[in-house]
Amino acid sequence: MEKITSFTIDHLRLLPGVYVSRRDQAGDATVTTFDIRMTRPNFEPVMNTAEVHTIEHLGATFLRNDPEFKDRVLYFGPMGCRTGFYLLLAGHYQSSDIVPLMTRMFEFIRDFEGEVPGAAAKDCGNYLDMNLPMAKFLADKYLKQVLRQISEERLVYPAD
């Protein structure tokens, strides 16, 4: 079997950043998949499921309410390795196109107060597995260490 694209990226050289993972055609529409990498794979600890779950709930809520992008958001969810998230948008985009959106989203998560949207038994299959304080900490870290001074090496996958 052929390796899928995401397994061909050198994860030993991959830094936290915002990357175009792939572009697909769905009929006449282009779908851009972004790799929102929050931790450095195989070099630093992965995120725990509770904060990943919280970021997923808050991030999806923010994205599906964003005035500019809400109608283009197809999916936002965690990577199985717990080092980041995938964002799928309808349209053809570059990584730099969504840095302002990601900045707004992670500011929303960092500043969020109150009950996490969808964190109730009737709304979620694992509603007790949430950690808002840690999600806020990780959002702030990502803002400070990645998004605020993002460079080309954090926008384009490392070359082979």
C-alpha positions, 0 to 999 in steps of 0.5 A, spaced: 500 500 500 502 507 498 503 511 504 498 517 505 501 524 505 501 525 512 506 519 513 511 522 508 512 528 512 519 528 516 516 528 523 523 529 526 524 536 523 517 538 523 516 544 528 509 547 531 506 551 526 500 552 520 501 547 514 497 546 508 497 538 509 493 537 502 488 539 497 483 535 494 478 536 489 470 534 491 467 535 485 468 542 482 470 544 489 477 544 492 478 542 500 484 545 503 486 540 509 491 544 514 495 541 519 495 546 526 501 543 529 501 545 536 507 541 539 513 538 536 512 531 534 517 526 538 521 532 542 516 534 547 510 531 550 503 530 547 497 534 549 492 530 554 486 528 551 482 533 556 485 539 553 485 536 546 477 535 547 476 542 550 480 545 544 476 541 539 469 544 542 472 551 543 475 551 536 469 548 532 464 553 536 469 559 534 470 557 527 463 555 525 461 562 528 466 566 525 463 571 520 468 570 514 469 563 515 463 559 518 460 557 511 467 554 509 469 550 515 468 543 513 471 540 519 476 541 525 478 536 530 484 533 533 490 528 530 490 521 533 497 523 535 495 529 540 500 533 537 495 538 533 489 539 529 486 538 522 482 544 519 478 542 513 476 549 509 472 549 502 477 553 498 484 553 495 488 556 501 495 557 503 498 557 510 499 564 511 491 565 509 489 562 515 494 565 520 489 571 522 483 566 523 488 561 527 490 567 531 483 569 533 481 562 534 486 561 539 485 568 543 478 566 543 480 559 547 485 563 551 480 568 554 474 563 554 470 563 561 464 559 563 461 553 561 465 549 555 460 549 549 457 542 548 460 539 555 454 536 557 451 529 557 446 530 552 451 534 547 457 530 548 459 522 548 465 524 553 463 530 556 467 529 563 473 529 559 475 536 559 480 541 562 479 548 560 485 551 564 490 547 561 486 548 554 487 556 555 494 555 557 496 551 551 492 556 547 496 562 550 503 558 549 501 557 541 499 564 540 506 566 543 511 561 541 508 560 534 502 565 531 505 571 533 512 571 530 510 565 525 516 564 520 516 561 513 519 554 516 512 554 520 508 555 514 511 550 509 513 542 511 520 541 511 523 539 505 525 531 504 
